[in-house]
Amino acid sequence: MLLDDQATCPCGTGSVYGSCCGPIHADGAGLGTTAEQLMRARYSAYALKAGPVLLTSWHPDHRPDSVSFPDEQRWLGLTIVDTTGGGGLQTEGTVEFKATFTRGEQHFELHELSSFRREGGKWLYVDGFNPG
């Protein structure tokens, strides 16, 4: 499920989807000019249940066979805590973020330090862990 281009993007920038994560989703993902932009596009893909975007943007050495989306899960917001590298002229970067969501009546926070690598001009999600 993708959004209308004029809808507010789920990633939290306040921009409209058509000028934020929408173009990254439409181009097969990974085309963000920074690791943070790809991180935001991946968050939006989870919020929109856009499995193909997630799989395409995952580094092939770490990509799962599929992605599932629990019906009762709702993503509520994304906060970027810190970024290292991941700029337009770099090939590696990290993005630390916190994402809040509900599953049924329970509230959760996902805190992750994600690693990204640019290959063939595309940023790809490598892996992530909870930094504590």
N, C-alpha and C positions, 0 to 999 in steps of 0.2 A: 504494500500500500504506500504509494508516494503521495506527496501533497501537491495542491495547487501552487503554482509559482508565487502567488501573492500572499500565501499563508505565512505566518511567523514560523521561522525555522525552529525545530525542537532543540537545537544545540545550545541555545542560550545567548547567542550574540545579539539578538534583537532584530536581526536582518530578516528579510523575506527569503523563503526557501529557494526561490528562483535565482537569487544572487548569492546564496550562501552554500548550503550543502547540496542543493538540487543539481547543479552542474556536475559536481563530483559523482553523484549517484548516476546521472544520465550517461556519463562518459565511461562507465564501467569501474568506477572507483579508483582510488590511488592517484588521481591527477591533481590533488591539492598541491599547492606550491610549498606548503610547510607540513611538517609532521603534525602540528597542532590542528591544521585544517583537516587532515585525514582523521585525526582522533575525533574531532567534532562530527565529521561526516559519518564515522562509524557509530557514534552515540545516536545520531539521528536515525541511522539504519536500524539499530535495535529498537528505538522508540516507534519506528514505522513498520517494524517486522519485515524488513527488506533483506532477507537471507542472501540472495545473490550478490548484493553489494558487499556484505560482510565477507563472504567467501572469496570474492574477487580481490578484495583489499588485504587479504591474509597472505603472508609470505608462504609460498608453497611448501617449504620445509616444516611448517608448523600448522598448516591448514587442516581443520577437521573435515570429515566427509560431509557433514551437514550441520546446520544450526537450527535449534528448535526455539519456539517462543511460547511460553506458558500463557494460556488465554487470560488468566487472572493477573498477569504482571503488567504494571503500568510504570513507565519511566517518568519521573517528575522534574528532574533538573540535573544540570551538569555544571560543575565548577572546576576550572583549570587551576591547579595549585602551583605548578611550576613546569617549565620546559627547559631542556638542555639541548643545544644543537638543533637539528631538524629544520634549518633555514633553507632558503632557496638554492644556495650553492653548496650545501652540505649533503652527505650521504647517510648519516646516522643521526638519530635524535631520540630523546625520551620526553614523554609527557606524563606528569603526575596529575591525576584527576580524582574527583569524588563525584559519584553519580548516585542520586537518590531514586528509589523506586518503591512501589508497593506490590505485594503479592497477596491478594485477598485483602484482609484487614491489617496485615503486618507491614510495617515500614522498615526499609533497609537502606544501608549506604554501602556502595561498592567503592573502595579506595584502592587505586591501582597505579603502579608506575609502569607505563607501557613503553616498549622499545619499538622503534621504527627504523626501516632501512629503505633507502631509495635505490631502485634497480631499474635500469632501462627507462629512466626519467619518471618513474612512478614511485610514490611512497607506498610502502607495505607495512602492515602491522606484523611484528615478529612474535612478541610474547609480552606477558605482563605478570606482575606479582604485587601482593599487598605489602607496601613499605612499612607497615606497622603503625 
